């Protein structure tokens, strides 16, 4: 059996994934924030729970608006750079396994 066909197919898929790697990783980060966002917000609520109502609401809104945006804008390039260093032959497998691990995390949290 000729393995060049499979290797060429994996390399083509890897080249396509490299083109859209930032978008792929952004979807991973966004999904992780959906899965663990409630835990993050619970932590923030505990930290600001004793403050006055106006300050508590202001901090909560600021964290939701800017905190999640900061996490997304910080984690996406970091993960993209890390995954981008993977060998072309392994990139499709790493991406697929990452999505399955995210799915397992969602299953564990009772979201699926």
C-alpha positions in Angstrom: 0.0 0.0 0.0 1.3 3.4 -0.9 1.5 5.7 2.1 2.4 8.7 0.1 -1.3 9.4 -0.6 -2.0 9.4 3.1 1.0 11.6 3.9 0.0 14.0 1.1 -3.6 14.1 2.4 -2.4 14.9 5.9 0.0 17.5 4.7 -2.8 19.2 2.6 -5.1 19.2 5.6 -2.3 20.5 7.8 -1.6 23.4 5.4 -5.3 24.3 5.3 -5.4 24.2 9.1 -2.3 26.4 9.4 -4.1 29.0 7.3 -7.0 29.1 9.7 -5.1 28.2 12.9 -6.0 31.5 14.7 -9.7 30.9 14.0 -9.5 27.3 15.1 -7.8 28.2 18.4 -10.3 31.1 18.9 -13.1 28.6 18.7 -11.4 26.4 21.3 -10.8 29.3 23.7 -14.4 30.5 23.3 -15.7 27.0 23.9 -13.5 26.7 27.0 -14.8 30.0 28.3 -18.4 28.8 27.8 -17.6 25.6 29.7 -15.7 27.2 32.6 -17.2 30.8 32.5 -19.6 30.1 35.3 -16.8 28.9 37.5 -14.8 32.0 36.8 -17.8 34.2 37.5 -18.5 32.4 40.7 -15.0 33.1 41.8 -15.3 36.8 40.9 -18.7 37.0 42.8 -17.0 35.6 45.9 -14.2 38.2 45.6 -16.5 41.2 45.2 -19.5 40.0 47.2 -18.8 42.2 50.3 -18.5 45.5 48.3 -21.3 48.1 48.0 -23.9 47.4 45.3 -22.8 50.1 42.8 -19.1 49.0 43.0 -20.1 45.3 42.9 -22.2 45.8 39.7 -19.5 48.0 38.1 -16.8 45.5 38.7 -18.9 42.6 37.6 -19.8 44.3 34.3 -16.2 45.4 33.8 -15.0 41.8 34.3 -17.6 40.4 32.0 -16.9 43.0 29.3 -13.1 43.3 29.6 -12.0 40.2 31.6 -13.4 37.6 29.2 -12.1 39.7 26.2 -8.7 39.9 27.8 -8.6 36.1 28.4 -9.7 35.5 24.8 -7.1 37.9 23.4 -4.4 36.6 25.6 -5.0 32.9 25.3 -5.7 32.7 21.6 -2.3 33.9 20.3 -0.5 31.9 23.1 -2.3 28.6 22.1 -2.1 29.4 18.4 1.7 29.8 18.7 2.0 26.6 20.7 -0.1 24.5 18.4 1.6 26.1 15.4 4.9 24.7 16.4 3.6 21.2 16.1 5.0 19.2 13.1 2.7 19.3 10.0 2.2 15.6 10.2 0.7 15.8 13.7 -1.2 19.1 13.5 -4.6 17.6 12.3 -4.4 14.9 15.0 -3.6 17.5 17.7 -6.5 19.7 16.7 -9.0 16.8 16.5 -7.8 15.4 19.9 -8.1 18.9 21.4 -11.7 19.3 20.3 -12.5 15.9 21.8 -10.8 16.8 25.1 -12.9 20.0 25.1 -16.0 17.8 24.5 -15.0 15.6 27.3 -14.7 18.6 29.6 -18.2 19.7 28.5 -19.5 16.2 29.2 -17.9 16.2 32.6 -19.5 19.6 33.5 -22.9 18.2 32.4 -23.3 20.4 29.3 -23.7 17.5 26.9 
